[in-house]
Structures are given as structure tokens and as C-alpha cells.
Amino acid sequence: MDPLTLDELDRRIAHALQVDARAPFSRIGEVLGISDRTVARRYRRLRSTGMLRVVGLPHAAALGHVDWLVRMRCTPDAAPPVATALARRPDTSWVLIMSGGTEISCVTRTRRQADEGELLLQKLPRSPKVTAVSAYCVLRGVAGLEGWPGRTAALTAGEIEALRPDPRPTIAPVTPTPADNALLTALARDGRADFPTLARATGWSETTVRRRLEELQKSQILYFDVDVEPALFDYHAEALLWLTVAPSALTPVSRALATHPQIAHAAAITGPANINATVICRDLDELYDYLAEGVGALAGVTGAETSPIVRRLKGAGTLLVP
């Protein structure tokens, strides 16, 4: 099998993991009608080739942190090394080279009460070839919160319901502590790491790891995501979309974007463009149609800028624990 493609079974497994990232292979196999060995073999192949990655991540707000969307303009020769330096940082995610190789975008996480020496722009790579840097505070995710539709269209409604984990009962909120850092770091590397592996990473017993993992999930502190390259699903046109929306239209526009299958993720942000969205289409013709007919039909949108994504150096995986 070509390591750079996904067949129908791969797509079904990817969708199953989006529904429940830590579902046992036996449960996935039962729902999909295949053996657990087949699920395990397929998953390990996808992960080992970098085609699919399950990550466990903390919500910024739950930790008292803030996500910032950073936009950098630079000379073409500077983009790869600057983007690579950003991708190596533990507090960055979604590091992208865009617009013909002259622009970089990334998300970085900071403590809400940052010390002066940790101010956001002071931490970024400095170079005379970086010609402009802007940072926008991420106010709220508004679309794509349950996964990009392109990777969540392989299962039937019945299969999704069979895989969906039982509702988690409400518990008294727990507070993350520095002791959780090792657990969150291990889950950021591999969201499906088993309990013995997590026990070794934390120095805790498997029982303690299991209990703490459940507490963090039930308290809405920890969530899981599946990182897959859209090109593997035959989607080859990606772009960041910067929308300027009248304040009175922010809520209706956000709700509309949440129904658009072309939107992988969207968030309300500060700055002149107050909504940022990741758009994924099969090709440039489809991207044009979406901009003209999908975005163009949204009342209250007064401006739109499109930045094509040239290369992704880093996806999900930011981590910063006090």
C-alpha cells in the first residue's frame, strides 16, 4: 500500500479515533466489523509514517492561559529557518508557511499573568529578514471544535453513536498542578499512550494515572485531537481566511461558519480582522467557489483576506503548565 495515501478503512479508523481517541482497538474493530489486530496494525502504520497522530492537549482557559495567533512577514529565504525555530518551541502549535513563502503563522500559548521577561513578542525569533510581526488574542473557538468534516465523514450515524464514549458525569473541578506536567507532556506526544507507559513517564502507579486522566477529562481540562494531513483525503487547497465582521454580526457569522464543511477551524480574535478560519478545499476551483458563494453570502462580513498555506511544519501539540 502506498504510504502516502489513505484507503477507506484508514479513513474509517481515523474517524473512529476522532469520536473517541482512546477507544480500545477491540471496540473500534467491533464497530467497524474487523479484527482488533487489523485496527492495531493499521493504526501503528499510520502513526509510524506520520500520516496520523493522536494528541492529548489541555484547554488554554482551563489552565488560566491565553492563545495568541501570530502572523509574521519575512523575506522568502528567511521563512523556512524562522518557521523551523518556531516549530521547535514547546509553546507553539500550527506553525505554517503561507503566501508564497513570505509569511508565517503560528499559535503560541502564554500565561495570562506573564512576567515582563516572558512577553510574547520578546520570545519570537529575531532577524532583520523578519519585516513585520503581529499578534492577535484568541477570544473563542467558533467552528471546527469537533474535528474537520473532511476527516469525519467515513462512519455512519449508527457507528458514531456506538463509538461515542458515555457522557462524563459532572465532578467538582480539579486544578492542574505542576505534577501533571509529565502526564500532559506524554499525552501531547502520544494521546493513545497506554497506562504502563504513562505510569513510567509520571512515576505514578497505573491506578493513579487512570484516575487523574479521568479527572482531567471530566473537568474539561484535557481534550484529544486527531492530526491528519488533508492531502491524504484528496484535499489540496488550504488557506487561512481573515474575516472582518461587523460586531453585531459576529455571532450569526460564527454560527454559519460552523455549518460549512470547508471550515476546519475558526476562532474569534482581536485585531482588524476579528475572525480567523482555516479553509480546506479539494482544489483551487473549489476554494474560489467557497470564497465567492460561501463567504460572499455571509451578511455582516465587510472584508476578507486569503493566505494560501504552502507548508505545515507543526500541527496540534502546544503545552505550557505553570
Protein Blocks (a to p, Z undefined) as FASTA:
>chain_A
ZZkbccfklmmmmmmmmmmmmbcfklmmmmnopafklmmmmmmmmmmnopaccdddddfk
lnopacddddddddfklmmmmmmmmmmpmkbghiaceehipaccddddddfblcfklgfk
lmpccdfklmbdcddddfbdcehknopfklmmmbcfklmmmmpccdddddddddddfklm
mmmmmmmmommbcfklmmmmnopafklmmmmmmmmmmnomaccdddddfklnopabdcdd
dddddfklmmmmmmmmmmpmklmbdcddedjblcdcddddfblmlmmmmmmmmmmmmghi
abdcddddfbdfbdchiacdZZ
